[in-house]
Amino acid sequence: MTNTRRRRPTLDDVAGAVGVSRATVSNAYNRPDQLSSDLRTEVLRAAKRLGYAGPNPTARSLATNRTGAIAFMLDAGLSAAFSDPALSITLDALASAVDPEGHALLLLPGGEDGGPRVDRVLAAQADIAVTYSLADGAPALRAIRDRGLPLVTIDHGPIPGAARVNIDDRGGAVAAARHLVDLGHRRFAILTAPCFSSPVGGPIEAIETEAGRFHYYRERMAGYLETLAGAGIDTGSVPIWEAAGSSTEEVVPGARDLLERHPRPTAVLCLSDQLAPGVLSAARQLGISVPGDLSVVGFDDAPAARWSDPTLTTVRQDLVGKGRLAGEAVVRMLSGHRTPAPTTLDVELVIRGSTGPAPKR
């Protein structure tokens, strides 16, 4: 049987049709500023007529030793990660910053180790890695170092040689806790997502919080506890519950446990906005008024904080700015510039309807 498959047109075919060199055709795609507008239009018109789709990206990466891709490394699976609106906003801002340079994003989901699997990191065809809230001891971090990939971290502790973009987690937590103390609250509870104890889904001891796997959660927890202690509150008596997950269904059981304690707390400090809806739901189930009987504070100021009932008092971080700065660091490092200095963005306490004076009883 005769093979009638048509030969794919090449860069040489386009060059011959226009009567220019291979380099001119290549420049029409890769360095258009090197050609006049008319010549580039003529080259692209001939390419379209011949069915030439442009330079082969695989061949180009072999020639330049660049893939044009950025490995974006997550601490959880894709479904869990993208249920976090803070991640979506940050990632969108990062993508907008790197898109003009033609860089693509390669998403590497995480797992039980607080980051992507090592084999995925070692096999990833990428020029640089960006980590988002990875656990401190995630094996993926060692794999990045072993590969010698440049690294930009978001919400992570210091790593030698890496660019770092953080927010003032501790300062935000201090502001949130101080707000409640100033409202007269003395009976507190703290709710966290899975990050401190193992197995998750139950009460944890305050002393264990220093061993939390995630830098930003440790900072927030420290800010809460330091502020309460400074107000003369015995932090050893403050119940801390680690939810089984971040969804409302996973948070409600732990929130109910906290709210059914005697004496019942009058204020709950959440380590993220994702946890707060579970507390509000548990309060409704138990007939507890927010903010009349209970005040609730979140962290991040994700969009849903403005839509909750009541609206959520929270700590606002600049999610767009955080993603943009990380993207700009990526572009700088890929362009051969020095690693940017670490950046810590300020935060702001946003007071809404979920907090009020401590009940007088």
Disulfide bonds with the S-S distance in Angstrom:
none
